[in-house]
Amino acid sequence: MDREFFEDCRVGEKALSPGRTLTETDIVLFAAFTGDWLAVHTDAEYAKQSPFGERIAHGLLVLTVGSALLLRAQFNLLPKSTIALYGVEKVRFVAPAKIGDTIHTEGEVISLTELDKTRGLIVVRGEIKNQRNELLATFTLKGLVGRRGGQAAGPPAQGTTP
């Protein structure tokens, strides 16, 4: 069910994302984009000697892909009136994701806060897991969303003061 506004959301709603396989290309492109070329991610011989025994995905790559997967869930926890990502908090990397792991995300709305007549804040707790249902990471995501009957807050009209 697609939801339009803040008022259409409920605490306790849950969603399960589809899976996405992490590839060597993902890791190399993420390293190039961010400048994080740590050997445990990019040097196969070094990584063999690490506690993980092989290369692992960057934690922030797992978080980025995992949180975005929630937007592809059959039941999207964020309504169509989503304005912006407000914050990501309480991130914990519990176990490594390796090349070839297929991750998915389980999310639950844990709070709803009315901010003003036009906006509300939705807080979603997420758990990123691999194909064996092993927990890889947890996070709390906050989304700024529009409210029914209000107009999205934007810049004041020309010639007016806020």
Stockholm file with secondary structure:
# STOCKHOLM 1.0

chainA/1-162         MDREFFEDCRVGEKALSPGRTLTETDIVLFAAFTGDWLAVHTDAEYAKQSPFGERIAHGLLVLTVGSALLLRAQFNLLPKSTIALYGVEKVRFVAPAKIGDTIHTEGEVISLTELDKTRGLIVVRGEIKNQRNELLATFTLKGLVGRRGGQAAGPPAQGTTP
#=GR chainA/1-162 SS CCCCSGGGCCTTCEEECCCEECCHHHHHHHHHHHCCCCHHHHCHHHHHTSTTSSCBCCHHHHHHHHHHHGGGSSSCSSCTTEEEEEEEEEEEECSCCBTTCEEEEEEEEEEEEECSSSEEEEEEEEEEECTTCCEEEEEEEEEEEECTTSCCCCCCCTTCCC
#=GC SS_cons         CCCCSGGGCCTTCEEECCCEECCHHHHHHHHHHHCCCCHHHHCHHHHHTSTTSSCBCCHHHHHHHHHHHGGGSSSCSSCTTEEEEEEEEEEEECSCCBTTCEEEEEEEEEEEEECSSSEEEEEEEEEEECTTCCEEEEEEEEEEEECTTSCCCCCCCTTCCC
//
